[in-house]
C-alpha cells in the first residue's frame, strides 16, 4: 500500500472490500471489487460516487469497505486507488435508553454519532450494582466489535470516541499486505466511518452477584 500519485488511466469507480485475518504463522486475505459504473479514462479522480466508508481492526483482523477505483490499463491490472474520507462518516442516532434492575438500580443514557464523533451522556443511580456503562456495538458481518463510550459508578458521566478516521488516498495491489496495514493508521479496537454493518447503543448495569442488566436500541 502506498499513497496515490495521480496519472491519466482507465479506471472504474466502485468499492474495494477486504477481510484480512492474521495469525503468528500465516495470514489470509479475501478481497474483491464491486463495480459502481463503466470504465472511464480519467486524468483526475472524482470521488462523487463515494457515499460512506468503513475501516475496522481487531488484534488479528482488518476489514475495509472503501470507495475505490479499479485501474484497468494492462500495465496496472490488480491495482486499486482507495480513499479514507472522514467527511463520509455516517451520522447515527440519537438513541436514548433507560434501565432499572430488580434491586432499584437505575441508569439512563443518550448516544449519537455526529461530525465523526461517537458521544454519550450517562446518568446512574446505584443501589447494589457496581457500575453502568454505555457502549456502541457494531455487527460487521464477519466480525463484531464494541466501543465503550461512557462509564459511571454513580452520577453523570460523559464520553466521546473519534470514529472519523485519518484521511488519505492509497494505491493497493490486490490485497493489503499484513505488514503494511499501519499505513492506514488504524489500530486494533478502532472502527472508522460506520458506513456498513448493524449498529446498536447498549446500556449495561454491572451487578456483582447477578447477570448484567442490558438494554439495547438500534443506532
ABEGO torsion letter per residue (X at the ends): XBBBBBBBBBBBBEBBBBBBBBBAABBBBBBBBBBAEBBBBBABBBAAABABBBBBBBAABBBBBBBBBBBABAAABGBBBBBBBAAABBBBOBBBBBBBBAAGBBBBBBBBBBGGBBBBBBBBBBAABABBBBBBBBBAGABBBBBBABBBAEEBBBBBBBAAEBBEBBBBBEBBBAAAAAAAGBBBGBBBGGABEBBBBBBBBBBAABBBBBBBBBX
